[in-house]
């Protein structure tokens, strides 16, 4: 099977937010590296040909840049191909895609955190299952996630939560794995293709399962962490896992439905 749905072909350049920033010491000693770094823009968008109507509200708005390629809203067939080509899983009898979920087999309830801030702190039942995290540690984790995604292929799915258009919330999931994107495509409501260009998320999930937290420096219980900064922004990270990710998305959808007073049953 020849997979032809990948490629770093579409390039969209925007303003370089790092103009004027000093180059690393290594670059000053190496003219070739200096030339490469000087010509690389943090906000350059390397969008694959198989992407479907990438939003004008790009990854730089989430602090993410320098990625190897961006795969936006890929169809099911392309995500299947990507997952197999990247050895994320296998196709078994009659066609289902199967994957290994790693060491986690359920919710990581002890690794869930909420950023304590004035707009939500009175509405959260603080305790072992809803631990607090200060804004500075959240910012540090967010920067680590963004740094981890540099020079990697990312998958972006712009979707909707809630069937009632009066209460629908635009959601974005950014992940490093094709099969996670496939799960999100199946889990949430897909906007019309013509609406994707103007999609601006009000709730964002950054999913980096290959990155591990450092409990000592990141102030987490373990290398796994799920951090919610507010209703609108969420960073979730799991090391080499996804049963946890699946459960998290189910809980996320349920919470959003409860928030909008919708009746959904999973």
VOBA-1610 file (N, C-alpha, C; in pm, whole numbers, padded with zeros to 5 digits, always signed):
BEGIN
Unk+00085-00119+00000Unk+00000+00000+00000Unk+00089+00123+00000Unk+00075+00206-00099Unk+00156+00328-00108Unk+00084+00442-00039Unk+00143+00493+00067Unk+00083+00603+00141Unk+00129+00734+00079Unk+00035+00811+00030Unk+00072+00934-00039Unk+00005+01057+00022Unk-00046+01042+00144Unk-00120+01154+00203Unk-00036+01235+00300Unk+00096+01211+00301Unk+00182+01294+00384Unk+00267+01382+00294Unk+00326+01480+00354Unk+00414+01566+00276Unk+00417+01706+00332Unk+00534+01764+00330Unk+00551+01898+00385Unk+00553+01994+00267Unk+00439+02012+00204Unk+00437+02082+00076Unk+00380+02224+00082Unk+00273+02242+00157Unk+00215+02375+00165Unk+00285+02455+00274Unk+00339+02568+00240Unk+00407+02652+00337Unk+00340+02788+00341Unk+00297+02826+00460Unk+00234+02956+00478Unk+00317+03034+00579Unk+00373+03147+00539Unk+00456+03224+00629Unk+00378+03342+00685Unk+00398+03366+00814Unk+00339+03482+00878Unk+00450+03559+00948Unk+00417+03661+01020Unk+00517+03745+01084Unk+00601+03663+01181Unk+00731+03684+01176Unk+00821+03612+01264Unk+00827+03684+01399Unk+00769+03624+01504Unk+00766+03689+01634Unk+00902+03689+01702Unk+00997+03612+01647Unk+01128+03604+01711Unk+01232+03694+01643Unk+01188+03783+01552Unk+01281+03873+01486Unk+01363+03951+01589Unk+01492+03956+01568Unk+01576+04033+01658Unk+01627+03953+01776Unk+01579+03830+01795Unk+01624+03749+01908Unk+01767+03700+01883Unk+01851+03697+01987Unk+01990+03652+01968Unk+01997+03505+01931Unk+02094+03471+01849Unk+02114+03332+01809Unk+02190+03257+01916Unk+02172+03125+01927Unk+02247+03045+02023Unk+02397+03053+01997Unk+02478+03025+02101Unk+02624+03030+02087Unk+02672+02934+01979Unk+02607+02815+01972Unk+02648+02715+01873Unk+02633+02768+01731Unk+02528+02849+01711Unk+02502+02902+01577Unk+02607+03004+01537Unk+02658+03079+01635Unk+02758+03180+01605Unk+02888+03115+01559Unk+02916+02994+01608Unk+03037+02923+01571Unk+03021+02847+01441Unk+02899+02820+01400Unk+02872+02739+01281Unk+02793+02822+01180Unk+02857+02872+01075Unk+02789+02957+00976Unk+02669+02888+00911Unk+02681+02757+00884Unk+02570+02686+00820Unk+02449+02680+00911Unk+02472+02647+01039Unk+02363+02642+01134Unk+02303+02780+01154Unk+02388+02880+01155Unk+02340+03017+01171Unk+02248+03056+01056Unk+02285+03015+00935Unk+02202+03047+00818Unk+02067+02977+00825Unk+02070+02850+00872Unk+01946+02775+00883Unk+01853+02839+00985Unk+01909+02871+01102Unk+01827+02930+01208Unk+01775+03067+01168Unk+01855+03144+01098Unk+01814+03277+01058Unk+01700+03274+00958Unk+01694+03166+00878Unk+01591+03158+00775Unk+01468+03080+00821Unk+01471+03029+00944Unk+01358+02953+00996Unk+01272+03044+01082Unk+01146+03056+01046Unk+01054+03142+01118Unk+00972+03058+01216Unk+00961+03105+01338Unk+00885+03033+01440Unk+00741+03014+01396Unk+00686+03112+01324Unk+00545+03107+01287Unk+00521+03056+01146Unk+00626+03006+01077Unk+00605+02946+00946Unk+00519+02821+00960Unk+00419+02809+00875Unk+00326+02697+00885Unk+00354+02597+00773Unk+00401+02479+00809Unk+00426+02372+00712Unk+00303+02281+00712Unk+00210+02310+00625Unk+00081+02241+00623Unk+00080+02135+00514Unk+00042+02014+00549Unk+00043+01903+00454Unk-00068+01917+00350Unk-00045+01855+00234Unk-00143+01861+00125Unk-00276+01798+00161Unk-00274+01700+00250Unk-00398+01630+00284Unk-00478+01703+00390Unk-00428+01816+00442Unk-00503+01893+00542Unk-00630+01949+00480Unk-00732+01961+00563Unk-00862+02012+00517Unk-00890+02148+00582Unk-00886+02253+00502Unk-00919+02389+00544Unk-00860+02427+00680Unk-00728+02434+00690Unk-00667+02474+00817Unk-00714+02613+00860Unk-00738+02628+00988Unk-00790+02753+01041Unk-00687+02865+01031Unk-00737+02987+01010Unk-00650+03104+01011Unk-00596+03130+01152Unk-00664+03073+01252Unk-00621+03085+01391Unk-00523+02972+01416Unk-00395+02997+01385Unk-00295+02891+01382Unk-00239+02851+01516Unk-00142+02759+01512Unk-00084+02703+01634Unk-00005+02806+01713Unk+00044+02910+01647Unk+00121+03011+01719Unk+00037+03077+01827Unk-00095+03076+01810Unk-00183+03133+01911Unk-00185+03049+02039Unk-00133+02926+02030Unk-00122+02840+02147Unk+00023+02831+02195Unk+00109+02917+02139Unk+00249+02916+02177Unk+00329+02805+02112Unk+00274+02746+02007Unk+00339+02632+01940Unk+00393+02676+01804Unk+00519+02646+01778Unk+00579+02681+01650Unk+00695+02587+01618Unk+00755+02608+01502Unk+00869+02525+01459Unk+00835+02377+01450Unk+00710+02344+01422Unk+00676+02203+01407Unk+00719+02155+01268Unk+00744+02025+01256Unk+00789+01972+01128Unk+00680+01983+01022Unk+00558+01942+01059Unk+00446+01956+00967Unk+00316+01959+01045Unk+00217+02029+00990Unk+00086+02041+01052Unk-00016+01964+00969Unk-00087+01873+01033Unk-00193+01796+00968Unk-00327+01842+01025Unk-00403+01916+00946Unk-00527+01976+00994Unk-00648+01899+00943Unk-00730+01854+01038Unk-00863+01800+01008Unk-00858+01689+00902Unk-00763+01599+00916Unk-00750+01492+00817Unk-00872+01402+00818Unk-00912+01352+00700Unk-01024+01257+00695Unk-00985+01122+00753Unk-01085+01040+00777Unk-01062+00910+00842Unk-00961+00825+00766Unk-00974+00819+00634Unk-00884+00734+00555Unk-00739+00777+00569Unk-00715+00907+00569Unk-00577+00957+00582Unk-00522+00928+00721Unk-00605+00944+00824Unk-00559+00916+00961Unk-00527+00769+00978Unk-00607+00682+00916Unk-00578+00538+00916Unk-00439+00513+00857Unk-00415+00571+00740Unk-00287+00551+00672Unk-00171+00604+00755Unk-00189+00722+00812Unk-00083+00780+00892Unk-00052+00692+01014Unk-00156+00644+01081Unk-00137+00562+01200Unk-00059+00435+01167Unk-00089+00374+01054Unk-00020+00250+01013Unk+00123+00281+00971Unk+00141+00386+00892Unk+00275+00420+00845Unk+00366+00457+00961Unk+00310+00523+01063Unk+00389+00565+01179Unk+00401+00455+01285Unk+00344+00337+01254Unk+00350+00220+01344Unk+00285+00249+01478Unk+00177+00325+01475Unk+00102+00352+01598Unk+00007+00238+01633Unk-00028+00156+01535Unk-00119+00046+01559Unk-00121-00050+01441Unk-00218-00140+01442Unk-00229-00240+01336Unk-00375-00256+01294Unk-00393-00290+01168Unk-00526-00322+01118Unk-00547-00472+01135Unk-00655-00509+01201Unk-00683-00650+01227Unk-00798-00697+01138Unk-00842-00821+01160Unk-00943-00884+01076Unk-01066-00795+01059Unk-01111-00777+00936Unk-01228-00697+00897Unk-01204-00547+00907Unk-01080-00504+00939Unk-01048-00363+00923Unk-01030-00273+01043Unk-01067-00313+01165Unk-01050-00220+01278Unk-00903-00188+01303Unk-00878-00067+01350Unk-00744-00025+01389Unk-00727-00052+01538Unk-00625-00127+01574Unk-00599-00159+01714Unk-00467-00096+01757Unk-00461-00052+01883Unk-00340+00011+01935Unk-00313-00040+02076Unk-00190-00026+02119Unk-00154-00056+02257Unk-00153+00074+02336Unk-00213+00069+02454Unk-00233+00192+02529Unk-00128+00218+02635Unk-00028+00133+02647Unk+00075+00158+02747Unk+00036+00110+02885Unk+00102+00165+02986Unk+00084+00115+03122Unk-00048+00158+03186Unk-00109+00264+03136Unk-00232+00313+03197Unk-00354+00236+03145Unk-00440+00194+03235Unk-00560+00120+03196Unk-00688+00187+03245Unk-00677+00308+03295Unk-00795+00380+03344Unk-00759+00524+03372Unk-00847+00593+03444Unk-00825+00733+03474Unk-00706+00752+03567Unk-00631+00858+03543Unk-00521+00895+03633Unk-00574+01002+03728Unk-00666+00960+03816Unk-00735+01057+03902Unk-00640+01132+03994Unk-00532+01066+04034Unk-00438+01131+04124Unk-00344+01228+04057Unk-00354+01239+03925Unk-00263+01327+03850Unk-00339+01441+03782Unk-00455+01476+03836Unk-00538+01581+03777Unk-00521+01710+03857Unk-00501+01820+03785Unk-00477+01948+03850Unk-00562+02058+03786Unk-00596+02156+03868Unk-00662+02277+03820Unk-00576+02396+03862Unk-00560+02490+03770Unk-00486+02610+03804Unk-00575+02699+03891Unk-00525+02731+04009Unk-00604+02816+04100Unk-00599+02961+04052Unk-00713+03011+04014Unk-00723+03150+03969Unk-00862+03203+04003Unk-00877+03334+04018Unk-01000+03394+04073Unk-01130+03355+04004Unk-01129+03337+03872Unk-01255+03316+03800Unk-01318+03180+03828Unk-01239+03082+03876Unk-01294+02947+03894Unk-01267+02886+04031Unk-01182+02946+04113Unk-01140+02878+04236Unk-01254+02851+04333Unk-01361+02931+04329Unk-01473+02909+04420Unk-01569+02801+04370Unk-01550+02757+04246Unk-01640+02658+04186Unk-01580+02519+04180Unk-01463+02501+04240Unk-01393+02372+04234Unk-01386+02312+04374Unk-01423+02185+04385Unk-01413+02113+04512Unk-01270+02064+04528Unk-01186+02147+04589Unk-01044+02114+04602Unk-01025+01992+04691Unk-00932+01905+04651Unk-00906+01784+04727Unk-00812+01693+04650Unk-00799+01568+04692Unk-00707+01474+04626Unk-00735+01454+04477Unk-00863+01463+04437Unk-00898+01443+04296Unk-00898+01572+04216Unk-00896+01685+04286Unk-00893+01816+04221Unk-00782+01898+04286Unk-00659+01863+04253Unk-00546+01929+04315Unk-00520+02064+04250Unk-00465+02156+04326Unk-00437+02288+04273Unk-00296+02296+04219Unk-00278+02382+04120Unk-00147+02412+04063Unk-00138+02562+04047Unk-00024+02619+04082Unk-00012+02764+04070Unk+00015+02801+03924Unk-00022+02922+03884Unk-00009+02963+03744Unk+00133+02952+03689Unk+00233+02977+03772Unk+00370+02972+03723Unk+00411+02832+03680Unk+00371+02732+03757Unk+00405+02594+03719Unk+00327+02551+03594Unk+00202+02601+03583Unk+00126+02570+03461Unk+00195+02630+03339Unk+00239+02754+03350Unk+00307+02819+03237Unk+00433+02742+03199Unk+00505+02694+03299Unk+00628+02619+03271Unk+00596+02488+03198Unk+00490+02419+03239Unk+00450+02295+03172Unk+00404+02322+03030Unk+00333+02432+03012Unk+00286+02468+02878Unk+00404+02495+02785Unk+00505+02563+02837Unk+00625+02590+02758Unk+00696+02459+02723Unk+00701+02365+02817Unk+00765+02236+02790Unk+00690+02159+02682Unk+00558+02165+02686Unk+00478+02098+02583Unk+00507+02159+02446Unk+00510+02292+02441Unk+00535+02360+02314Unk+00675+02327+02262Unk+00773+02323+02353Unk+00909+02290+02313Unk+00918+02146+02264Unk+00846+02056+02330Unk+00847+01915+02292Unk+00794+01895+02150Unk+00696+01974+02111Unk+00633+01957+01980Unk+00716+02015+01865Unk+00820+02090+01897Unk+00901+02147+01791Unk+00969+02036+01710Unk+00968+02055+01579Unk+01027+01960+01483Unk+00958+01825+01484Unk+00831+01821+01528Unk+00753+01699+01523Unk+00630+01722+01434Unk+00576+01613+01383Unk+00449+01621+01310Unk+00336+01631+01413Unk+00245+01722+01389Unk+00132+01738+01480Unk+00002+01723+01402Unk-00100+01679+01474Unk-00233+01661+01417Unk-00328+01754+01491Unk-00400+01834+01415Unk-00492+01932+01473Unk-00632+01899+01427Unk-00723+01883+01522Unk-00863+01857+01490Unk-00948+01970+01548Unk-01017+02042+01461Unk-01111+02146+01503Unk-01251+02087+01500Unk-01314+02079+01616Unk-01443+02010+01630Unk-01537+02094+01714Unk-01657+02041+01736Unk-01759+02110+01814Unk-01811+02020+01925Unk-01843+02078+02040Unk-01905+02006+02151Unk-02046+02058+02168Unk-02145+01968+02165Unk-02285+02006+02181Unk-02358+02016+02048Unk-02474+01949+02038Unk-02549+01949+01913Unk-02631+02077+01896Unk-02678+02133+02006Unk-02760+02252+01999Unk-02672+02371+01962Unk-02696+02430+01845Unk-02611+02537+01795Unk-02611+02659+01885Unk-02714+02675+01969Unk-02718+02790+02060Unk-02611+02779+02167Unk-02568+02657+02196Unk-02473+02637+02306Unk-02345+02567+02262Unk-02328+02546+02134Unk-02210+02475+02087Unk-02082+02547+02125Unk-01981+02470+02157Unk-01851+02526+02189Unk-01747+02475+02089Unk-01674+02563+02024Unk-01566+02520+01935Unk-01447+02468+02017Unk-01400+02350+01982Unk-01293+02282+02055Unk-01179+02251+01958Unk-01058+02255+02009Unk-00941+02216+01928Unk-00858+02116+02007Unk-00816+02010+01939Unk-00726+01912+01998Unk-00599+01907+01915Unk-00485+01925+01982Unk-00354+01922+01917Unk-00280+01802+01974Unk-00243+01708+01890Unk-00179+01586+01939Unk-00065+01545+01845Unk+00021+01460+01895Unk+00133+01413+01814Unk+00102+01280+01744Unk-00012+01219+01772Unk-00045+01088+01717Unk-00167+01093+01625Unk-00157+01022+01514Unk-00267+01019+01419Unk-00390+00950+01476Unk-00370+00843+01553Unk-00487+00768+01599Unk-00562+00843+01708Unk-00494+00929+01782Unk-00567+01015+01875Unk-00655+01112+01799Unk-00602+01165+01689Unk-00682+01255+01606Unk-00802+01182+01549Unk-00784+01055+01512Unk-00894+00975+01460Unk-01001+00956+01567Unk-00959+00934+01691Unk-01055+00920+01800Unk-01135+01049+01818Unk-01066+01161+01814Unk-01134+01290+01831Unk-01231+01314+01717Unk-01192+01279+01597Unk-01280+01296+01480Unk-01408+01217+01498Unk-01398+01101+01562Unk-01515+01016+01585Unk-01596+01063+01706Unk-01527+01117+01806Unk-01590+01150+01933Unk-01676+01275+01927Unk-01628+01379+01860Unk-01695+01508+01860Unk-01768+01535+01729Unk-01840+01645+01727Unk-01913+01686+01608Unk-01816+01757+01514Unk-01820+01721+01387Unk-01732+01783+01289Unk-01802+01902+01223Unk-01738+02017+01222Unk-01797+02133+01154Unk-01803+02110+01003Unk-01881+02191+00935Unk-01880+02187+00790Unk-01744+02233+00740Unk-01700+02175+00628Unk-01568+02208+00576Unk-01550+02358+00556Unk-01656+02425+00510Unk-01645+02568+00483Unk-01633+02652+00609Unk-01665+02592+00725Unk-01657+02666+00852Unk-01522+02648+00921Unk-01441+02554+00874Unk-01315+02524+00941Unk-01215+02640+00932Unk-01219+02713+00824Unk-01122+02820+00802Unk-01130+02925+00912Unk-01250+02952+00960Unk-01268+03055+01061Unk-01284+03000+01202Unk-01249+02873+01222Unk-01266+02810+01353Unk-01171+02873+01455Unk-01226+02923+01564Unk-01148+02978+01675Unk-01190+02904+01802Unk-01104+02821+01859Unk-01144+02738+01973Unk-01164+02818+02101Unk-01261+02772+02180Unk-01280+02825+02314Unk-01234+02725+02419Unk-01199+02606+02374Unk-01145+02503+02463Unk-01039+02429+02384Unk-00918+02424+02437Unk-00806+02363+02365Unk-00740+02254+02449Unk-00716+02140+02386Unk-00642+02031+02451Unk-00510+02014+02377Unk-00401+02022+02451Unk-00269+01993+02395Unk-00227+01858+02451Unk-00211+01762+02364Unk-00188+01623+02406Unk-00051+01578+02358Unk+00041+01557+02452Unk+00177+01516+02418Unk+00214+01389+02495Unk+00165+01274+02451Unk+00184+01150+02528Unk+00328+01104+02539Unk+00416+01153+02454Unk+00555+01111+02461Unk+00639+01192+02558Unk+00582+01298+02614Unk+00658+01385+02704Unk+00629+01350+02849Unk+00732+01339+02931Unk+00716+01306+03072Unk+00743+01429+03157Unk+00662+01447+03259Unk+00685+01555+03353Unk+00795+01515+03451Unk+00862+01613+03506Unk+00962+01591+03611Unk+00896+01632+03743Unk+00853+01536+03824Unk+00780+01570+03947Unk+00853+01670+04036Unk+00985+01660+04043Unk+01060+01748+04130Unk+01051+01893+04086Unk+01067+01916+03956Unk+01068+02053+03905Unk+00930+02102+03862Unk+00845+02010+03816Unk+00714+02051+03767Unk+00606+02048+03875Unk+00643+01998+03993Unk+00550+01994+04106Unk+00428+01907+04076Unk+00452+01793+04011Unk+00347+01696+03985Unk+00372+01571+04069Unk+00271+01488+04081Unk+00285+01367+04161Unk+00369+01263+04089Unk+00356+01259+03957Unk+00428+01161+03877Unk+00460+01223+03742Unk+00504+01139+03649Unk+00536+01189+03515Unk+00411+01215+03432Unk+00296+01171+03482Unk+00168+01193+03414Unk+00101+01317+03472Unk+00042+01399+03387Unk-00032+01512+03440Unk-00144+01554+03345Unk-00254+01593+03405Unk-00369+01649+03333Unk-00398+01782+03401Unk-00379+01891+03331Unk-00392+02023+03392Unk-00500+02101+03319Unk-00594+02154+03394Unk-00696+02241+03338Unk-00672+02382+03388Unk-00648+02474+03294Unk-00620+02611+03333Unk-00747+02690+03352Unk-00853+02654+03283Unk-00984+02719+03295Unk-01080+02637+03212Unk-01202+02683+03197Unk-01297+02613+03111Unk-01251+02617+02967Unk-01176+02719+02931Unk-01144+02742+02791Unk-01011+02683+02747Unk-00920+02658+02838Unk-00788+02610+02800Unk-00752+02489+02884Unk-00708+02384+02818Unk-00670+02264+02893Unk-00546+02204+02831Unk-00454+02165+02913Unk-00337+02092+02866Unk-00340+01955+02929Unk-00338+01852+02848Unk-00338+01717+02904Unk-00222+01640+02845Unk-00148+01575+02931Unk-00031+01501+02887Unk-00029+01366+02956Unk-00008+01261+02879Unk+00002+01127+02934Unk+00123+01058+02872Unk+00206+00992+02950Unk+00321+00922+02893Unk+00281+00791+02828Unk+00296+00784+02696Unk+00278+00660+02621Unk+00149+00588+02658Unk+00040+00661+02660Unk-00086+00603+02703Unk-00200+00655+02618Unk-00316+00592+02630Unk-00432+00655+02570Unk-00564+00606+02620Unk-00568+00499+02696Unk-00694+00468+02762Unk-00730+00588+02850Unk-00630+00643+02917Unk-00653+00760+03000Unk-00704+00875+02914Unk-00643+00892+02797Unk-00683+01000+02707Unk-00826+00982+02662Unk-00863+00860+02628Unk-01000+00832+02585Unk-01099+00864+02696Unk-01069+00816+02818Unk-01157+00843+02930Unk-01166+00992+02956Unk-01051+01060+02944Unk-01051+01204+02966Unk-01143+01275+02867Unk-01137+01234+02740Unk-01221+01298+02639Unk-01369+01271+02666Unk-01401+01149+02710Unk-01540+01119+02746Unk-01585+01209+02860Unk-01500+01222+02962Unk-01534+01309+03074Unk-01546+01454+03030Unk-01455+01495+02942Unk-01459+01632+02891Unk-01590+01659+02820Unk-01631+01568+02733Unk-01756+01585+02659Unk-01875+01588+02755Unk-01873+01500+02854Unk-01982+01497+02951Unk-01991+01627+03028Unk-01874+01678+03071Unk-01873+01804+03145Unk-01924+01920+03060Unk-01883+01921+02933Unk-01931+02027+02845Unk-02082+02019+02825Unk-02133+01896+02811Unk-02277+01879+02795Unk-02351+01924+02920Unk-02296+01890+03037Unk-02358+01933+03162Unk-02356+02085+03171Unk-02245+02143+03127Unk-02232+02288+03134Unk-02337+02355+03048Unk-02366+02297+02934Unk-02464+02356+02843Unk-02605+02304+02866Unk-02625+02225+02975Unk-02757+02172+03008Unk-02813+02086+02895Unk-02727+02008+02833Unk-02771+01919+02727Unk-02780+01778+02781Unk-02863+01698+02719Unk-02881+01560+02764Unk-02808+01467+02669Unk-02692+01416+02711Unk-02616+01323+02631Unk-02592+01197+02712Unk-02587+01087+02645Unk-02561+00961+02713Unk-02452+00888+02637Unk-02348+00849+02707Unk-02237+00778+02644Unk-02238+00634+02693
//
